Amino acid sequence: SGSIRQFNADSSKWYVHYYASASASPALPVWEGSKVEENKIVLYRRQAAPNGTDGYYRLTFYEITDESFNWVGEWVDLG
């Protein structure tokens, strides 16, 4: 498993693609977002909660330095 992180300078958007399969996949899940404040990037992907409620899975990267970062993933209802 792993991830691919990309930054598009034209739109100032970040994209994170995650894979967890040993076999090739024609499409990877993608989270999209942007830097919301210094040393913090927030990304979203539309995804139902485990109980079926419509919403988003949010990834927040924080305490970002040249050497490391922390992150948290959580389901949120933006309704």
FENPE-V120446 format. One record per pair of residues at least 6 apart in sequence whose C-alpha atoms are under 8 Angstrom apart, sorted by the first residue. I is the first residue (numbers start at 1). GAP is how many residues later the second one is. Records with the same first field share a line. If there is no record, write none. Layout:
I=GAP, GAP
This chain:
1=17, 18, 19, 20, 21
2=16, 17, 18
3=13, 14, 15, 16
4=12, 13, 14
5=9, 10, 11, 12
6=8, 9, 10
7=6, 7, 8
8=6
12=22
13=19, 20, 21, 22
14=18, 19, 20, 21, 29
15=15, 16, 17, 18, 28
16=14, 15, 16
17=11, 12, 13, 14
18=10, 11, 12
19=9, 10
30=15
31=12, 13, 14, 27, 28
32=11, 12, 13
33=8, 9, 10, 11
34=7, 8, 9
35=6, 7
36=6
39=22, 23, 24, 25, 26
40=20, 21, 22, 23, 24
41=19, 20, 21
42=16, 17, 18, 19
43=15, 16, 17
44=12, 13, 14, 15
45=11, 12, 13
46=8, 9, 10, 11
47=7, 8, 9, 10
48=6, 7, 8
49=6, 7, 26
54=23
55=20, 21, 22, 23, 24
56=19, 20, 21, 22
57=16, 17, 18, 19
58=15, 16, 17, 18
59=12, 13, 14, 15
60=11, 12, 13
61=8, 9, 10, 11
62=7, 8, 9
63=6, 7
64=6
